[in-house]
Amino acid sequence: MYVFATLTLAEYTLGADLKIDRMFIHIPLHSTTSYPSGRSAPETAGVFLILSAAVVAIDMRIANRVYVTDALSTLAWLLAVLPLAGYVYGSTALYRGPIPRTGIAPHTIVGIFALSFGLLCLRPDRPMMRLLTSSLAGGFVVRKLLLGALAIPGIGLLVMVGSDASLYEQPFAAALLAVSAMAIALILVFFTGRALDRLDAVRTESERHVAESEERLRYLIDHASDGIFIADLDGRYVEVNDAACTLLGYSREEIVGKTIMNFIPPEDVPRLDASKQGMLQHGVAHIDEWKLKKADGIYLPVEVSAKILPDGRWQALVRDISARKHVDRASTAAIEAVTRTAEASVRTVLRTIAMEAQRATDAEFVAVGIRGDAEHPFDPWVVVGLPPDRAAAIERFPRATGLLGLVGTQTHAVRLADLTTHPAFRGFPPGHPRMTSFLATTIRSRGRPIGSLFLMNKRGAPEFTDHDERMVEQLAVRVGTIIETATLYQAEGLERAWLKSVIDQMPDGVLLNDINGVTRAENRMLQEFASTTNQVDPWGQPVRYDLRLPNDQPVSIDDQPHIRAIIDGKTTPPTEFALYHSDGRRVPMLVSASPVFDVYGHRSGAVTIYQDISAIKELQRLRDEWTSIVAHDLRQPVNVIAMDASMLDARLQRGQLDECRRSAVRIQRSATQLDAMIHDLLDASVIDAGRLTLNRKPTELIFDRFVRSESTRGSRVEGLGLGLYISRGIVEAHGGRMWAESTAADTTSFHLTIPVIVTASSDGSLPTVTLHKGRTA
Amino acid sequence: MVSARRRTAWATGISTACGALALALGVAVLSAWWFGIEPLVQPLPTFPEMDPSTAVWLVLLGCAQLLLRNPAVGFSR
C-alpha cells in the first residue's frame, strides 16, 4: 500500500504510466479524468502515503513523548480539512488538484478523517489522546478550545450562506465573520476561565484538606504510643516520632540517618534479610518480634510491624513488649509450677508468680493473697522478699481492710509513692517492715476477683513506674486462670490421694482400666499378683494377671471380667476364678467387674474387684473335715462304748465276768480315746486363733489342723489330724520353729528348733538350760 | 479522570468504528465502479470522483486499522 502510493506519485512526477492502477481493477465506467483511468489524484495519493506510513510506524517514536503515527495522522487530518473547506465554502481550488479534472472526492475526505482519527484512537494511552481525554485542567481546556475551533467553520458557513443570498455585502460578511469568531473565542475564554477557576478552587480546597490531614497525621504520629520509624529506599531513617526516641533513649537527630543495622543484634541480621525479602516479594506488612539496642546498651524486646510504602520508603511501627515478655515469662513459670508435679501446690504457684513479679519490677517485697474465708481473708498468703523469721515476727495475719481491702474494690491498679499517706492506710502491725512505694492490683479469673497482688518498695526509685503498672495489670489478668487451675489441681490431687489410700487399704484387689484397657490404677493387694503372661488383650497390651478357671484351665481373653465390662458395658456377676500369685501360689478369687461412665454418660472404662475367698474355702474344707471326723472318728469310740455297754448286762446275767471285764476295758479305752480327741479339738481351737491357712506345699500342709493323708482316712489309724498342728503350736509358743522335709524316697524328716538360755553353774555341776520363754529343762 | 480501562475501551470502540467505516466506504465505491453505480463514485457531477485505487487504499487501511486494535500487533516493536 505504501509502495503503491509512492509509485502513483512517481507516475505523476515522471509522467509515466506504470499501469499499476489497472492491475487489479477493471474499470467499466467511462473515465472523466485526464489521467489514466483508475489512478488516484496526486493529493489523494499523498495523503494515503502519509496514512500508510502512519500504519507502518505505529509504535515508532520521534521523541520521548511524540509518536510517528500521532504526528502523521494529525497531518493527514489537516490535509483533508483543506478540501473539506473548499467544498463547504465553494472554493474549488481547495479540492481540485493541479491537474485538470482531478481532486479529492468528498467521500474520500470522509474516509481520510475516519482513518486518521481511528489511528489516533488505536493507542489511547499516548500523550495526545491522554490529554484529550484527561479530566485534569489541561484536558478540559483542550476539549473546550477544540470545540470552539470546530465551531468557527460552521459560523463561517452561515455567514457565507447569508452573503450568497445577498442578505448583506461582502465587507459586512467579513466583519460579521470576524465578530462571530471573536465572540466564540470570548465565550470559550470566559467559560474556560470560569471552569479553571472552579478547578483551582477545588484543588485549593483539596490541598487544604490534605494539609490538615497531614497535620492530623503528624499529630497522631508524634503522639502515638508506639514508635514510628520511616526509612528511605536505602534503609536510612528519615523520620521518627517522639515515642520512637523515648523507646530507644536517643534524640531524633541521633536516630535520623542511621539504619536498622545500628540497633539490632548481629545474630538477627540473617533473619532481617529474610524478612526484607518476604516483604519485597509479597508486599504485605510483616509483623515479628525483635530486639533493639537502646542508648544505655540494653536490648529492648519489641514487636515490629514493617511495611513498604507506595513511594518505596520503609515504615515500621515499633511497640515495647518488655512488659508482655515479663508477663509471658511469669505465666510460663506459673504454668510449669502447676504442671511440674502431679499434685500442684497453690503456694508454689503463688510463690512463682510473686518471684517473677519481683524480678520484673525490682520490688523489695511482693505478696500474693488468694481470697479465703472471713477468718483468713487471704489464704493462702505468700510473701517474697521477707525472711521467714521476720515474717514470723509479724503478729497479725493480713486482713482485707484498709489499703489491702481497698485494692480488692478497684478495677485498676493502685500505685502510690508513699502508702502511709493514703487515707485508707491503717498502719503497720507490730513486727511489720517499713514500706513506702506501693503497687497493687486485683487478680481476676473470668472477670471475677480471686485475690490480690501487692508490690512494695521499688528498689532504686521513689515509686513504681507506668511500665511496672502495665506489667502488673497484665500479669494479674494472665495468672488468674492459672491460679484457679492450680487450686483445682490441688483439690483433685488431694481427692486422688484420698481415693488411692482408700483403695490401697481395701482387703480386696481393685483394678481400674480405661476404655482402651490401659490400667489406670490398682491397689497394693492386686499388685502382688502382677506377673507376666502370654496373653494379649484386644488393644494389644499384655495381660498382667494369670487368671484361671476353678479347674485351672486358662480364661480366654474375651471372658476376662474387666474386658467384658469394657466391651459389653455390662456388670459381670461375682464369679469364682483362681488367680496365681507372683510367687506361684494359687488363690481362689471371686471376681466381678462393672463398667465406669463419665459425667456425660459415656463408657470410660471398668472397675474390677478381686475378693480373696481362700478363707471361705478353708472353712468349707474344715466343715468337710469336721463332718468326716464326726461321722467316722468320733463315732468309732462312741459305737464301741455303746456296743459294749449294751452287751455288758447280758454277759453279767450269763456270768461271763471275763467278757464283762474286757468290755469294761474297751469302754474305758474308748472313753479315754474320746476324751483325748476332745482335748485335741480344744487345743487346736486355741492355737488356731488368728491363723489362716493358704495353699502351700504338702510338707507345710501337714502342720495344719485336721490334715490327714488320704490313705489314713477310713482306716483304723487313730487320730484327728491334729498332732503335728499341736506340736508346731507348742514349739512356736516357745519361740521355736518346726518344719518337715520330704525326699524323693518317700521319707519325711521332721525338724524343730527351740531357743534356750544356757547358764553355767558355779559349783561345777551341769549347766542349767532354760527355755527362752519361761520353762526350764 | 477517566480511568485507563474506560478510556481504552471507548477509544478501541471508536477506532473499530472508524476502521469499519473506511473499509465499508472502500468496498462500496469499488462495488460502485464494478456495477456502474455512478452516484457512489461521484456524488455530484461537479465533484471529483473517487478512483478505484483510492477505494482499494481505503479497504486496505481499514483492514490494517482493525487488525492493529490489539496492542500486541505492530510493524515495529
Interface residues (C-beta under 8 A of the other chain):
Chain A: M1 F4 A5 T8 D21 F24 I25 H26 I27 P28 L29 T32 T33 G38 R39 S40 A41 T44 A45 F48 L51 S52 V55 V56 A57 I58 D59 M60 Y87 Y95 R96 R101 T102 G103 I104 A105 P106 H107 T108 V110 G111 A114 L115 F117 G118 L119 C121 L122 R123 P124 D125 M129 R130 T133 S134 S135 L136
Chain B: M1 V2 A4 R7 T8 A11 T12 I14 S15 T16 A17 C18 G19 L21 A22 L25 G26 V29 L30 W33 W34 F35 G36 E38 L40 V41 Q42 P43 F47 P48 E49 M50 D51 P52 S53 T54 V56 W57 L58 L60 L61 G62 A64 Q65 L68 R69 P71 G74 F75 S76 R77
